[in-house]
Amino acid sequence: MSRPVVAREMPRLLDASDRDASLTAIELCGLYGVQAAYRDLAKLAVYDADPVRRMFASRALSDVNPQ
């Protein structure tokens, strides 16, 4: 996928009801460093009930903003 497609489409899928779609979107946002997804990723990393989704979001956050 190209960076513009990921930046445009993936943030909408971060909280998808389909777990696999959500995890894939989280992973792609991290790999492509989608800054627009930072706030949503932070919410997932802290508040989501699914521990795997929290772990993926935490890892993606470190890729989006590695400070």
N, CA and C atoms as an extended XYZ file, in Angstrom:
201
Properties=species:S:1:pos:R:3:atomname:S:1:resname:S:1:resid:I:1 pbc="F F F"
N         0.835       -1.183        0.000 N   MET     1
C         0.000        0.000        0.000 CA  MET     1
C         0.878        1.244        0.000 C   MET     1
N         0.366        2.277       -0.595 N   SER     2
C         1.125        3.524       -0.613 CA  SER     2
C         0.828        4.331        0.658 C   SER     2
N         1.750        5.177        1.018 N   ARG     3
C         1.617        5.993        2.236 CA  ARG     3
C         0.339        6.844        2.230 C   ARG     3
N        -0.005        7.523        1.130 N   PRO     4
C        -1.244        8.322        1.157 CA  PRO     4
C        -2.504        7.479        1.382 C   PRO     4
N        -2.531        6.287        0.832 N   VAL     5
C        -3.700        5.421        1.022 CA  VAL     5
C        -3.805        5.001        2.488 C   VAL     5
N        -2.683        4.615        3.079 N   VAL     6
C        -2.676        4.214        4.488 CA  VAL     6
C        -3.088        5.397        5.361 C   VAL     6
N        -2.535        6.567        5.108 N   ALA     7
C        -2.847        7.743        5.914 CA  ALA     7
C        -4.318        8.142        5.800 C   ALA     7
N        -4.918        7.894        4.650 N   ARG     8
C        -6.313        8.281        4.424 CA  ARG     8
C        -7.294        7.239        4.965 C   ARG     8
N        -7.004        5.962        4.765 N   GLU     9
C        -7.978        4.910        5.044 CA  GLU     9
C        -7.836        4.242        6.413 C   GLU     9
N        -6.628        4.040        6.876 N   MET    10
C        -6.425        3.231        8.072 CA  MET    10
C        -6.911        3.856        9.378 C   MET    10
N        -6.779        5.164        9.593 N   PRO    11
C        -7.282        5.706       10.860 CA  PRO    11
C        -8.766        5.436       11.102 C   PRO    11
N        -9.534        5.325       10.039 N   ARG    12
C       -10.963        5.026       10.205 CA  ARG    12
C       -11.200        3.616       10.708 C   ARG    12
N       -10.235        2.729       10.493 N   LEU    13
C       -10.410        1.325       10.871 CA  LEU    13
C        -9.788        0.971       12.221 C   LEU    13
N        -9.202        1.927       12.905 N   LEU    14
C        -8.528        1.621       14.162 CA  LEU    14
C        -9.455        0.991       15.188 C   LEU    14
N       -10.680        1.466       15.275 N   ASP    15
C       -11.614        0.916       16.256 CA  ASP    15
C       -12.708        0.071       15.600 C   ASP    15
N       -12.368       -0.569       14.501 N   ALA    16
C       -13.325       -1.418       13.781 CA  ALA    16
C       -13.784       -2.576       14.672 C   ALA    16
N       -15.011       -3.011       14.462 N   SER    17
C       -15.525       -4.130       15.258 CA  SER    17
C       -14.843       -5.447       14.872 C   SER    17
N       -14.355       -5.537       13.647 N   ASP    18
C       -13.597       -6.708       13.219 CA  ASP    18
C       -12.177       -6.584       13.789 C   ASP    18
N       -11.847       -7.472       14.714 N   ARG    19
C       -10.568       -7.381       15.436 CA  ARG    19
C        -9.378       -7.440       14.492 C   ARG    19
N        -9.404       -8.326       13.518 N   ASP    20
C        -8.284       -8.451       12.580 CA  ASP    20
C        -8.090       -7.175       11.758 C   ASP    20
N        -9.188       -6.565       11.323 N   ALA    21
C        -9.092       -5.312       10.569 CA  ALA    21
C        -8.503       -4.213       11.440 C   ALA    21
N        -8.939       -4.170       12.678 N   SER    22
C        -8.426       -3.155       13.598 CA  SER    22
C        -6.936       -3.351       13.855 C   SER    22
N        -6.512       -4.575       14.125 N   LEU    23
C        -5.099       -4.839       14.393 CA  LEU    23
C        -4.230       -4.533       13.176 C   LEU    23
N        -4.732       -4.841       11.999 N   THR    24
C        -3.997       -4.534       10.777 CA  THR    24
C        -3.864       -3.025       10.585 C   THR    24
N        -4.955       -2.301       10.825 N   ALA    25
C        -4.918       -0.840       10.695 CA  ALA    25
C        -3.944       -0.226       11.697 C   ALA    25
N        -3.953       -0.733       12.920 N   ILE    26
C        -3.035       -0.234       13.943 CA  ILE    26
C        -1.592       -0.472       13.501 C   ILE    26
N        -1.322       -1.684       13.047 N   GLU    27
C         0.034       -2.041       12.604 CA  GLU    27
C         0.493       -1.156       11.444 C   GLU    27
N        -0.374       -0.952       10.454 N   LEU    28
C        -0.013       -0.133        9.295 CA  LEU    28
C         0.195        1.333        9.670 C   LEU    28
N        -0.619        1.848       10.577 N   CYS    29
C        -0.423        3.237       11.012 CA  CYS    29
C         0.939        3.394       11.673 C   CYS    29
N         1.356        2.396       12.424 N   GLY    30
C         2.680        2.448       13.031 CA  GLY    30
C         3.786        2.323       12.010 C   GLY    30
N         3.666        1.370       11.105 N   LEU    31
C         4.707        1.152       10.099 CA  LEU    31
C         4.898        2.359        9.189 C   LEU    31
N         3.796        3.023        8.851 N   TYR    32
C         3.864        4.172        7.957 CA  TYR    32
C         3.957        5.503        8.706 C   TYR    32
N         3.964        5.447       10.032 N   GLY    33
C         4.118        6.669       10.822 CA  GLY    33
C         3.015        7.678       10.598 C   GLY    33
N         1.773        7.242       10.643 N   VAL    34
C         0.627        8.120       10.375 CA  VAL    34
C         0.371        9.011       11.597 C   VAL    34
N         0.830       10.261       11.513 N   GLN    35
C         0.684       11.201       12.628 CA  GLN    35
C        -0.782       11.488       12.969 C   GLN    35
N        -1.651       11.472       11.973 N   ALA    36
C        -3.069       11.763       12.208 CA  ALA    36
C        -3.730       10.722       13.107 C   ALA    36
N        -3.139        9.560       13.227 N   ALA    37
C        -3.712        8.486       14.043 CA  ALA    37
C        -3.179        8.494       15.473 C   ALA    37
N        -2.282        9.414       15.797 N   TYR    38
C        -1.611        9.394       17.098 CA  TYR    38
C        -2.595        9.431       18.271 C   TYR    38
N        -3.540       10.344       18.239 N   ARG    39
C        -4.489       10.484       19.351 CA  ARG    39
C        -5.354        9.237       19.513 C   ARG    39
N        -5.829        8.684       18.395 N   ASP    40
C        -6.649        7.471       18.465 CA  ASP    40
C        -5.832        6.278       18.952 C   ASP    40
N        -4.589        6.198       18.516 N   LEU    41
C        -3.719        5.123       18.991 CA  LEU    41
C        -3.462        5.237       20.492 C   LEU    41
N        -3.286        6.456       20.968 N   ALA    42
C        -3.069        6.665       22.407 CA  ALA    42
C        -4.293        6.226       23.211 C   ALA    42
N        -5.476        6.540       22.718 N   LYS    43
C        -6.701        6.110       23.408 CA  LYS    43
C        -6.794        4.587       23.450 C   LYS    43
N        -6.494        3.952       22.322 N   LEU    44
C        -6.528        2.492       22.282 CA  LEU    44
C        -5.500        1.892       23.233 C   LEU    44
N        -4.315        2.460       23.264 N   ALA    45
C        -3.234        1.928       24.089 CA  ALA    45
C        -3.549        1.997       25.582 C   ALA    45
N        -4.360        2.950       25.969 N   VAL    46
C        -4.647        3.130       27.396 CA  VAL    46
C        -6.004        2.550       27.799 C   VAL    46
N        -7.026        2.743       26.981 N   TYR    47
C        -8.385        2.449       27.418 CA  TYR    47
C        -9.050        1.211       26.812 C   TYR    47
N        -8.503        0.631       25.771 N   ASP    48
C        -9.192       -0.487       25.119 CA  ASP    48
C        -9.236       -1.706       26.037 C   ASP    48
N       -10.328       -2.440       25.980 N   ALA    49
C       -10.500       -3.619       26.832 CA  ALA    49
C        -9.680       -4.814       26.352 C   ALA    49
N        -9.331       -4.835       25.078 N   ASP    50
C        -8.588       -5.959       24.500 CA  ASP    50
C        -7.088       -5.752       24.731 C   ASP    50
N        -6.440       -6.653       25.490 N   PRO    51
C        -5.011       -6.466       25.767 CA  PRO    51
C        -4.125       -6.534       24.523 C   PRO    51
N        -4.515       -7.311       23.538 N   VAL    52
C        -3.718       -7.401       22.307 CA  VAL    52
C        -3.811       -6.091       21.532 C   VAL    52
N        -4.998       -5.530       21.470 N   ARG    53
C        -5.169       -4.248       20.786 CA  ARG    53
C        -4.375       -3.152       21.497 C   ARG    53
N        -4.366       -3.188       22.839 N   ARG    54
C        -3.568       -2.215       23.601 CA  ARG    54
C        -2.083       -2.366       23.284 C   ARG    54
N        -1.606       -3.625       23.216 N   MET    55
C        -0.195       -3.869       22.911 CA  MET    55
C         0.159       -3.379       21.507 C   MET    55
N        -0.673       -3.695       20.514 N   PHE    56
C        -0.422       -3.246       19.146 CA  PHE    56
C        -0.402       -1.721       19.086 C   PHE    56
N        -1.359       -1.076       19.763 N   ALA    57
C        -1.437        0.384       19.734 CA  ALA    57
C        -0.208        0.999       20.405 C   ALA    57
N         0.247        0.420       21.500 N   SER    58
C         1.448        0.935       22.174 CA  SER    58
C         2.667        0.836       21.275 C   SER    58
N         2.787       -0.286       20.614 N   ARG    59
C         3.919       -0.464       19.696 CA  ARG    59
C         3.830        0.502       18.513 C   ARG    59
N         2.627        0.700       17.993 N   ALA    60
C         2.435        1.621       16.877 CA  ALA    60
C         2.767        3.060       17.301 C   ALA    60
N         2.401        3.410       18.521 N   LEU    61
C         2.709        4.753       19.014 CA  LEU    61
C         4.204        5.015       19.018 C   LEU    61
N         4.978        4.008       19.386 N   SER    62
C         6.428        4.198       19.411 CA  SER    62
C         7.000        4.368       18.009 C   SER    62
N         6.299        3.877       16.999 N   ASP    63
C         6.734        4.065       15.617 CA  ASP    63
C         6.265        5.408       15.049 C   ASP    63
N         5.087        5.848       15.466 N   VAL    64
C         4.530        7.104       14.968 CA  VAL    64
C         5.312        8.289       15.551 C   VAL    64
N         5.610        8.213       16.847 N   ASN    65
C         6.321        9.304       17.517 CA  ASN    65
C         7.351        8.685       18.464 C   ASN    65
N         8.536        8.397       17.977 N   PRO    66
C         9.522        7.646       18.761 CA  PRO    66
C        10.243        8.424       19.863 C   PRO    66
N         9.733        9.557       20.272 N   GLN    67
C        10.395       10.362       21.307 CA  GLN    67
C        10.326        9.712       22.645 C   GLN    67
